[in-house]
Amino acid sequence: MLYLASIGLALHLILPQIPGIEYSLVLVTNSSRSLLLVALLAIFASQMCYAELLGRSAGAAVGTVRYRKRRRVGLGRWFMLRLTLAEHGAARVLPGGGSSAAAVTYTGLRSRGLRPTRVGLAVATISILVYGTLAAIFLASLLYLTLDHSLGRTATTASLLAFVLTLCLLLLGYLAYLRPNPARRFLTGFFYTLGRLFLRRWSRRRTELRAARIVIGIQNEVRALREQLIYHPLAALKLGALAIGYWGFDALCLIIIFVAFGVDVNLVHLLVAFGVAATFGSLPLTPGGIGVFEATMIGTLTLLGAGYEAAIPVLGYRLFNFWLPIPLALILYPTLHLGAAKYAREEEKTIPLEKKRS
């Protein structure tokens, strides 16, 4: 029901943005097939970057950085690509979005014999790299919107406020790692005050527990990232490049589709709208951000002066970005557990060796 409601919301928000439906059909008919193929390759490259990032994170978690050794323990590129597509397909279908995708990643890596602590280390590393990169893109987009003099006073003020709030959240996250107790007290006071505005019987004890869980989660993710980056500086650069490549090729797919449909939009404006829409689309409001991404993308482009025809390439991009992983996930997910018994035995062999080293 949630999924159907999300589709209805997307149609409700997008269709009114396309008053020139005849002109839209002309754009689709006259689109460049070769450029659309290049856009498909760009979205595939984005998925490959994520798969390699996941493979390197999982490999570092088990102490295997080189690809040959990773492949030997079942963490090869083909498996990681299948796991990535299954993860992203689950995020677009199952309620919970990111949590559902994390569950698929967890079961996939566990089938390769990785222990829960190692899986948690890998998932925490890739989460902070991917969403940390997206946060940087979002801040740059908000900074541009704030400094763009063509925007009205209300839009500029809203962009500046969102920029400051995002920066404060990042600083709060780092403070939670350095000084967990002050961060926990601050979050408790903030959530308790906010809750009392709506409910007078808001539980302070329950608020303290929630704040403590948030701080512990941030600590674990930052600690996991530090463990992998400090001891492998060259590998850290590669991980950062892969995280940038994941979002970069995704944005490149969007740009190519705009060119393929012949819709003229300022490149900087397109990247700014992508940064804002990708950030809001990653929030767990609807499965895969359906409706939220499209409305935010079209609204930001309209704010920056684009016409209604921009809605067509946005929908074309979502065909590759959102809908394509779903059937692939249905096909590839059952294959993730092939050879699970073999790799489970390989993991058991490594445990005595690790005890000897320690």
C-alpha positions in Angstrom: 0.0 0.0 0.0 2.8 2.4 0.8 4.5 1.7 -2.5 1.2 2.3 -4.5 0.6 5.5 -2.5 4.1 6.6 -3.4 3.5 6.0 -7.1 0.2 8.0 -6.8 2.0 10.8 -5.1 4.7 10.9 -7.8 2.0 11.0 -10.5 0.1 13.7 -8.6 3.1 15.9 -8.2 4.7 15.4 -11.7 1.8 15.3 -14.2 0.6 18.9 -13.4 4.1 20.0 -14.3 3.7 18.8 -17.9 1.0 21.0 -19.5 2.5 20.7 -23.0 2.0 17.0 -23.3 2.2 17.1 -27.1 5.5 18.9 -27.0 6.6 16.3 -24.5 5.8 13.5 -26.9 7.9 15.3 -29.6 10.8 15.4 -27.2 10.5 11.6 -26.6 10.2 10.8 -30.3 13.1 13.0 -31.3 15.5 11.8 -28.5 18.9 10.5 -29.4 19.0 6.7 -29.0 22.8 6.6 -29.0 23.0 9.2 -26.2 20.4 7.2 -24.2 22.6 4.2 -24.5 25.5 6.2 -23.2 23.3 7.4 -20.3 22.6 3.7 -19.5 26.3 3.0 -19.5 26.8 5.9 -17.1 24.3 4.6 -14.6 26.0 1.2 -14.9 29.3 2.8 -14.2 27.7 4.4 -11.1 26.6 1.0 -9.9 30.0 -0.4 -10.6 31.6 2.3 -8.4 29.3 1.4 -5.6 30.0 -2.3 -6.0 33.7 -1.8 -5.9 33.4 0.5 -2.9 31.4 -2.2 -1.1 33.9 -4.8 -2.1 36.9 -2.8 -0.9 35.1 -2.0 2.4 34.2 -5.6 3.0 37.7 -6.7 2.0 39.3 -4.2 4.4 37.0 -5.4 7.1 38.4 -8.9 6.8 42.0 -7.7 6.3 42.0 -8.5 2.5 42.7 -5.4 0.5 44.0 -6.9 -2.8 41.4 -8.0 -5.3 42.7 -11.5 -5.9 42.4 -12.3 -2.2 39.0 -10.8 -2.0 37.9 -12.9 -4.9 39.3 -16.0 -3.2 36.9 -15.4 -0.2 33.9 -14.7 -2.4 34.1 -10.9 -2.6 34.7 -10.7 -6.3 33.4 -7.9 -8.5 30.6 -10.0 -10.1 29.2 -10.9 -6.7 29.5 -7.3 -5.5 27.7 -6.0 -8.5 24.9 -8.5 -8.0 24.7 -7.5 -4.3 24.6 -3.8 -5.2 21.8 -4.2 -7.7 19.8 -6.4 -5.3 20.4 -3.8 -2.5 19.3 -0.9 -4.6 16.3 -2.8 -6.0 15.2 -3.6 -2.4 15.5 0.0 -1.4 13.1 1.0 -4.2 10.5 -1.6 -3.4 10.5 -2.5 0.3 9.3 -0.1 3.0 12.2 1.4 5.0 14.4 2.2 2.0 17.9 2.3 3.4 17.2 -0.1 6.3 15.8 -2.7 3.8 18.9 -2.2 1.6 21.2 -2.7 4.6 19.4 -5.9 5.5 20.0 -7.3 1.9 23.7 -6.3 2.2 24.0 -7.9 5.6 22.5 -11.2 4.4 24.6 -11.1 1.2 27.9 -10.6 3.0 27.0 -13.1 5.7 26.5 -15.7 2.9 30.2 -15.2 2.1 31.1 -16.2 5.7 31.7 -12.7 7.1 30.9 -12.4 10.8 28.4 -9.9 11.9 31.0 -7.5 13.3 32.8 -7.4 10.0 29.6 -6.9 8.1 28.7 -4.0 10.4 32.2 -2.5 9.8 31.8 -2.7 6.0 28.3 -1.3 6.0 29.2 1.5 8.4 32.2 2.5 6.2 30.3 2.6 3.0 27.3 4.5 4.5 29.5 7.3 5.9 31.5 7.6 2.6 28.4 7.6 0.3 26.2 9.8 2.4 29.1 12.0 3.5 29.9 12.7 -0.2 26.2 13.5 -0.8 26.2 15.9 2.2 29.2 17.7 0.6 27.3 17.9 -2.7 24.2 19.2 -0.9 26.1 21.9 0.9 27.7 23.1 -2.3 24.3 23.2 -4.0 22.8 25.1 -1.1 25.7 27.5 -1.1 25.1 28.2 -4.8 21.4 28.8 -4.2 22.2 31.2 -1.4 24.7 33.2 -3.5 22.5 33.2 -6.7 21.2 36.7 -6.9 18.4 35.6 -9.3 16.5 34.0 -6.5 13.9 35.8 -4.4 14.4 36.8 -0.8 12.3 33.9 0.5 14.2 31.3 -1.5 17.6 32.7 -0.6 16.7 32.8 3.1 15.4 29.2 3.0 18.6 28.0 1.2 20.8 29.8 3.8 18.8 28.3 6.7 19.1 24.8 5.2 22.9 25.3 4.6 23.4 26.3 8.3 21.3 23.5 9.6 23.1 20.9 7.5 26.5 22.2 8.6 25.4 22.1 12.2 24.3 18.5 11.8 27.7 17.5 10.4 29.4 19.3 13.2 27.1 17.6 15.7 27.9 14.2 14.2 31.7 14.8 14.6 31.1 16.1 18.2 29.2 12.9 19.0 32.4 11.0 18.2 34.8 13.2 20.1 32.6 14.1 23.1 29.6 11.6 23.3 28.2 12.7 26.6 27.7 16.4 25.8 26.3 15.4 22.4 23.9 13.0 24.1 22.7 15.6 26.5 22.2 18.1 23.7 20.2 15.7 21.6 18.1 14.7 24.7 17.3 18.3 25.4 16.5 19.1 21.8 14.3 16.1 21.2 12.5 16.5 24.5 11.8 20.2 23.9 10.6 19.4 20.4 8.4 16.5 21.6 6.8 18.6 24.4 5.5 21.1 21.8 3.2 18.4 20.4 2.7 16.0 23.4 2.7 17.1 27.0 3.4 13.5 28.3 6.5 13.1 26.2 8.8 10.7 28.0 12.2 12.1 28.9 13.5 8.6 29.6 12.6 7.3 26.2 14.1 10.5 24.7 17.4 9.8 26.5 17.5 6.2 25.1 16.9 7.5 21.6 19.6 10.1 21.9 22.0 7.5 23.3 21.3 5.1 20.3 22.0 7.9 17.8 25.3 8.9 19.5 26.4 5.2 19.6 25.5 4.7 16.0 27.5 7.7 14.9 30.5 6.6 17.0 30.5 3.2 15.5 30.3 4.5 11.9 33.1 7.1 12.4 35.3 4.6 14.2 34.8 2.1 11.4 35.8 4.7 8.8 38.9 5.8 10.8 40.1 2.2 11.2 40.0 1.7 7.5 41.3 5.0 6.4 44.2 5.5 8.9 45.9 2.2 8.3 45.5 2.3 4.5 46.0 5.8 3.2 46.2 4.9 -0.5 43.2 2.7 -0.2 41.4 5.6 1.5 41.9 7.8 -1.6 40.5 5.1 -3.7 37.5 4.7 -1.5 36.9 8.5 -1.6 37.2 8.5 -5.4 34.7 5.6 -5.7 32.2 7.4 -3.5 32.6 10.5 -5.7 32.3 8.3 -8.9 29.1 6.8 -7.6 27.3 10.2 -7.5 29.3 11.6 -10.4 28.3 9.0 -12.9 24.7 9.2 -11.6 24.7 12.9 -12.3 26.4 12.3 -15.7 23.5 10.0 -16.6 21.1 12.8 -15.9 23.1 15.3 -17.9 23.3 13.0 -20.9 19.5 12.4 -20.8 18.9 16.1 -20.9 21.1 16.4 -24.0 19.5 13.3 -25.6 16.0 14.9 -25.3 17.3 18.3 -26.5 16.2 20.2 -23.4 18.6 23.1 -22.9 19.3 23.7 -19.2 22.2 25.4 -17.6 24.7 22.7 -16.5 25.4 24.3 -13.1 21.7 24.6 -12.4 21.2 21.0 -13.4 24.0 19.8 -11.0 22.6 22.0 -8.2 19.1 20.6 -8.6 20.5 17.1 -8.7 22.4 17.7 -5.4 19.2 19.0 -3.7 16.9 16.3 -5.1 19.3 13.4 -4.4 19.6 14.5 -0.8 15.8 14.8 -0.2 15.2 11.6 -2.2 17.6 9.7 0.1 15.3 10.6 3.1 13.1 7.6 4.2 9.9 9.3 3.2 8.9 7.1 0.3 10.6 3.9 -1.2 13.6 5.0 -3.2 12.5 8.7 -2.9 9.8 8.2 -5.5 7.8 11.4 -5.8 10.1 13.3 -3.5 13.1 13.3 -5.9 11.0 14.2 -9.0 9.1 17.0 -7.2 12.3 18.4 -5.7 14.3 18.2 -8.9 11.6 19.9 -11.0 10.8 22.5 -8.4 14.5 23.5 -8.0 15.0 23.7 -11.8 11.8 25.8 -12.1 13.2 28.0 -9.3 16.3 28.5 -11.3 14.4 29.4 -14.5 13.9 26.1 -16.4 10.7 25.4 -18.3 8.1 22.7 -17.9 9.9 20.6 -20.5 12.6 19.7 -18.0 10.1 17.2 -16.4 10.5 14.8 -19.4 14.3 14.1 -19.1 13.9 13.9 -15.3 11.4 11.1 -15.7 13.7 9.5 -18.3 16.5 9.6 -15.8 14.4 8.0 -13.1 13.6 5.2 -15.6 17.3 4.3 -15.4 18.0 5.3 -11.8 14.9 4.1 -10.1 13.0 1.5 -12.1 15.9 -0.5 -13.8 17.4 -2.0 -10.6 14.0 -3.5 -9.5 13.7 -6.3 -12.1 17.4 -6.9 -11.9 17.2 -7.3 -8.2 14.4 -9.9 -8.6 16.6 -11.9 -10.9 19.9 -11.5 -9.1 18.9 -11.7 -5.4 18.4 -15.6 -5.5 21.9 -16.0 -6.8 23.6 -14.3 -3.9 23.5 -17.5 -1.8 25.2 -19.7 -4.4 28.3 -21.2 -3.0 27.5 -20.0 0.5 28.7 -23.2 2.2 32.1 -23.1 0.5 32.8 -19.5 1.6 31.5 -20.2 5.1 34.2 -22.9 5.5 36.8 -20.4 4.1 35.9 -18.0 6.9 36.2 -20.7 9.5 39.7 -21.4 8.3 40.8 -17.8 8.8 39.6 -17.6 12.4 42.4 -19.8 13.9 45.0 -17.9 11.9 43.8 -14.6 13.3 44.0 -16.0 16.8 47.6 -17.1 16.2 48.5 -13.6 15.0 46.9 -12.0 18.0 
